[in-house]
Amino acid sequence: MHLIETYALNCGLKIEKPHIKIEEIELPSKKYITIHSHCEKGPGRNYRNWNNVILELISNNKFDFEIIHIGGLESERLIGCNDKYLGKTNFHQLAYLIKNSELHLGYDSFPVHLASHFSKKMVVLYNSYSQHSYPYWSDPKDIVLLEMDYEEHGKPSYSYGDPLDLMNKIEHTTITNSVLKLLGIQ
Amino acid sequence: MNTFEIMQQQVMAIHGETLDETFKEAVEYIEKELEPDSGKKILFAMPQSAGDVFLSTSLFRSMQDTYPEYNIYVATAAQYKPLLDDNPYVYKVLSWYDCMVAQAIMLGSGIWKGFFDIFFTPFITTQTKFMNYVRNGQDRIALDLRY
């Protein structure tokens, strides 16, 4: 059951589209994807191979996108990413930035739900059952959800720490290939 | 007798003890925020975080349609309040105080008439030690919840 379905059932209500105010900001000059790498709440959702993913993407000569790093200022800087927006967007500006992106890449967090609202393509990493927080408003053909087999690798911790470090068992090449595939790059 | 003193009296009558003073600030805040509104009121509480507050906005049209005669208030932590800016279904956004979770304070008990007519607290199922929504990702829903 998705979180919003839990909330809807608890309140006896139906689910429509979410709502957010949008505030225009200056966008990157070329087509871009967004990446949300850092979880400030704990290490369980921090993937350590983002730099490998980025390097594989930008080394593909058919990948002609800027990579916009989003999140807080405390985020570890990633090679080859535009950090101009890092820590500098409010919720409304972030919505505008994601709305105009070609794809969103990141872990299970608020920007994923924003991207889903705007029907963006996305690749999302999970360290617990994606069924609870998948991009609810997305077309399944537009999304790739990556998570380990919890029966094989161990059950989720349901906290921001994760002794099994499940998210970091996801191969970086799987992430890269998923991004390229969704962008139509072989 | 002010609102807090009425609550104190009710708590004393039921539990034989006084209401914690930490409630006082919250009670005075809510009372002030609700003062201009004499209509029926719903409070929807989602203390945190950004994703959950944003997801919750998808319920507000259904809430307004189901309760057209009520004003919808939403309580959340200060940093998430901007997520509710310009929401056409939300009458007012309140700052979340942990003591708001007390249903008797929000809805009334005995001589205390309460602040709100309806109080939704869906976060209790996902954000507290009473979390009960995780079912190994295998549960299904027999109802159509889409608007």
Interface residues (C-beta under 8 A of the other chain):
Chain A: M1 L3 I4 E5 T6 Y7 A8 L9 N10 C11 G12 L13 K14 I15 E16 K17 P18 H19 I20 K21 N90 F91 H92 S109 F110 V112 H113 L114 H117 S128 Y129 S130 Q131 H132 S133 Y136 Y150 K155 Y158
Chain B: F44 M46 S49 A50 G51 D52 F54 L55 S56 T57 S58 L59 F60 R61 S62 M63 T66 P82 L83 D85 D86 N87 P88 Y89 F120 T121 P122 T125 T126 M131 Y133 V134 R135 N136 G137 Q138 D139 R140 I141 L143 L145 R146 Y147
